[in-house]
């Protein structure tokens, strides 16, 4: 009996250790890229990395009529002036210019508050190169899925053979009391009851690690 108990205890300890190994292996196999010319941001813009480190591997710059970002670490990007009340409509076209080693998300953050502090809050709406989208909320260190994880949707354009994909994202909270809608390429992929989402706050971007992305046509229509 004692032998069986010891064996059970050993298996209990070994199981979580085994579960950690794939994540550690992935981190070693897909480290943050080193980005030349990184660290500076356009006037008025702020950046925060997921790991809380410096933005020395974050390159975010004006390019053409839009912005281009090349990463290193996952990051959120915002301007203090891009603050909304409950009713607004935002849109932008995101072009992933190169394939990522692993499918990584990019898109909007909305309802941003205290983005530089420990109590940061926002909702994020992302797509990725394998044709999936995600809506999630952050409250400090905690995150909560709104969608059932990453969801397949035909509206999301997958990367082509050249690794490129173009997706236009929109968040519409224009009508008072109406559903908040999340659209990809003109098609609604998810709706939320306004009582379940705080749409007042900063609108900005979230871009996951090692992505090379062009962002065009970013605008916010306030009502």
Secondary structure, DSSP 8 states (H G I E B T S, - for coil): -HHHHHHHHHHHHHHHHHHHHHHHHHHHHT-----TT-S---TTEEEEETT---STTEEEEEETTEEEEEESS-EEEEETT-EE-S-EEEEEEEEE-S--SS---EEEEEEEESTTSTT-EEEEEEEETTTEEEEEEEETTEEEESSSSSEE-TTS----TTS-EEEEEEEE--STTS-EEEEETTEEEEEE-GGG----EEEEEEE-TT-EEEEEEEEEEE-
